[in-house]
Amino acid sequence: MKRALAFCRKHNLRLLILNVSRLARNVLFFATLMESDIRFTAVDKPYADEFTLYNDAVHAYKEYKETRKRVKDCLQAAKRRGVQLGTYGKVRALLNRHDADKFILTLKPIIENIRQCGHASIRAITAELKHRRIKTYRGRRRWQKTTVHNLLLRLKEIDIASDNFIDASTQLSYGTS
């Protein structure tokens, strides 16, 4: 917002605000803007006079405060009832990680083939993935060096984890320690 205000001031332009209520969450800022040399128009009320805009700003601020209090009270009531908040994000993260790992494992033979063809550096692997038109996890064809680097690191982690799992299961089945 500061950059937009500076730009408008520098080029003597009018600032367009989509909705007065979005700006009015800080009444002091809104009042300062009204008193400044920057001209602005609220798109939702283009013909509103100063008094109407101030009035709308105060009402929007009041509504913002009331909504904030209602949400806070509802969240506290849910916690008191024993509702565990924020669990969906954790579950979603685990599912995403699992899907990404499956995708990485499908790329493992391709990466091994690329390395066998003499492409050892991350830059070379990235270029070859682009050349072969292999899609990324998100379905794009634009591979980045950092993406390939992270993919190789995760592939190494998966390989180490699977080796440790095989070692542990072998020790259990043969009774060695």
N, C-alpha and C positions, 0 to 999 in steps of 0.2 A: 504494500500500500504506500509505503514511503517513497518507493521508486516511482510509482504512478503519480503521486502528488508532485514530486520534484520534476518529472517530465512535463506535467501540465503547466506548472509554474514557469518552467524554462521556455516552453514553446507557446505560452499563452493559449492553452487549449481548455476546453470544457471537459470535466471529468463526468463520465456516465456511471451511475450507480444503478445496478439492477433493481435493488429493493432497499428502501429506507431501513427496514427492520434489520437487515444484515449489518448495516453500519451502526445502528443505534444501540448495539450491545454495550458500547462505551459512550455514554452520553456526553462526557467531557470532550472526547475526541470529536464527536459530531458537532457540538457547540463551537469548538475551536475551528473546525472546517467551515462552519457557517459564517464565522467572523473573519475568516482568512480572505486573501485576494484570489483564491481559486474558485472559479465558477463550476458548479456541478448541477446535474439534473438527475433526478430519480426517475428511472424508466417506468416504474409502476405508477408514478404520479407526476408526469412531466409539467403540468400546469399548476402544481401546488405552490402556494405562497410560503413565506418564511414561517409564519405562525403554524400553518398546517404541518410543515415538516418537523418543527420542534415538537409539536403535539404528538405526531406519529412516532418520533424518536423516543419520547418519554414512555408512551404506551408500549412500544416494542421492547424497551428496556425492562419495564415492569413484567411483561409476559415472559421475557427471557429468564428473569430471576425466579418467577413462579414455576416455570417449567423445570428449571434446574433443581429447585427444591423438591418438586414432585418426583422427579426421577431419582434423586438421592434418597428420599424417603422410601420409595418403592424398592430400591436395591437393598436398603437396610432391612426392610420387612422381609424380603426374600431370604436374606442371609439368616435372619432370626428363625424363619421356618425351616432352615436347613438346606435350602437350595444351594447347590454348588455352582457358582458363577464362573464363567470362563472356561468350562471344560470342553466345549465344542472346538475351540481354537486348538487345544492340545491334541484332541482326537484327529482333527483335520491335518495338523502338522505331521502326526505319525503316519496317516494315510498317504500324504504327499511324499514323505520320505520313502515309504515302501514302494510307491509307484515309481519314484525317481530311481530307486535302486534296481527295480526290475528293468527299467529302461537302460540303465548303465550296463546291466548284465547282457542285454541284447546287443549292445555296442562292443562288448569285449572282443568277440572274434574279428570285428571290423578293425578295431584299434590294433589288434595283434597283426592282422594282415597288412595294415598300413606301415607298421614298424618293420615287418619282414621285407617290405618293398624299399626299405632304406630311409624312411621318413622318421627320424628319431626326435627331432626337436618339437616343442609345442607349436611353434610357428608352422612347421612343415605339416604336422598332423592337422592343424586347423585348416591350412590351405587344401589338404587332400580331402578332408571331410566336406569342404565347400565344393571342391571339384567333383566329388562323387555324388553330390546333391543329397547328402544324408541330412535328414531333418533333425532339429534339436528336440529336446524334451517338450518344448512348447509348440512344436510343429512348424518352426521356422527353418529356413535354410541358411541363416546367417550366423555362422559360428564365430565366436570371439576367442581370443587367446586365453582370457581369464576363465571362460566357460570350459575350455578344453583342459586347462590346468586343474580346475576344480573337479572335473570329471575324472581325470587321471588319479588325483589324490583320493577321491571317493572309491574308485575302482581298487586302488591299493588297500584301502581300509577294509573293503568287502573281502578281498582275497585273504588278508591277514586274519580277519574274523572267521572265515570259512576254514582256513588252515588250523586255527586254534580249536574250532569245533571238531574237526576231523581228529586232531591229536587227542582231545579229551574223550571222544567216543571210542577211539582205539584203545586208550588206556583202560577204559571201563570194561570193554568187551574182553580184553586179554588178561585183565586182573593185574596189570603192572602199575606201579606207582612212580 
